Amino acid sequence: MHQEITLRKVQEIMSKYYLQRDLERGLYATFTWLIEEIGELAESILNQNKKAQEEEIADVLAWLASLANLLSIDLEKAFKQKYLNPQPP
């Protein structure tokens, strides 16, 4: 059975399981983890490893959600504001 997942749900999951740890780690260290995961994603792309790409994409999303939690940014709201109603150039 597949469950519908929204960006808000992703952020809630990360908050439920990891917010305390993220708070203890701090904003800059959490940001550094996100950058590390982006590096791992880049490596999986260069190696053309589809399984690793899927795992690293998930990790990047998870760490982005953790960072958004620390910054008190609603990831889904921010995405919608930026990309669903784009302003003309």
Secondary structure as the mmCIF struct_conf table of DSSP 4:
data_model
#
loop_
_struct_conf.conf_type_id
_struct_conf.id
_struct_conf.beg_label_comp_id
_struct_conf.beg_label_asym_id
_struct_conf.beg_label_seq_id
_struct_conf.end_label_comp_id
_struct_conf.end_label_asym_id
_struct_conf.end_label_seq_id
HELX_LH_PP_P HELX_LH_PP_P1 HIS A 2 GLU A 4
HELX_RH_AL_P HELX_RH_AL_P1 LEU A 7 ARG A 25
HELX_RH_AL_P HELX_RH_AL_P2 LEU A 27 LEU A 46
TURN_TY1_P TURN_TY1_P1 ASN A 47 GLN A 48
HELX_RH_AL_P HELX_RH_AL_P3 LYS A 50 LEU A 70
TURN_TY1_P TURN_TY1_P2 LEU A 71 SER A 72
HELX_RH_AL_P HELX_RH_AL_P4 LEU A 75 TYR A 83
TURN_TY1_P TURN_TY1_P3 LEU A 84 LEU A 84
BEND BEND1 ASN A 85 ASN A 85
HELX_LH_PP_P HELX_LH_PP_P2 PRO A 86 PRO A 88
#
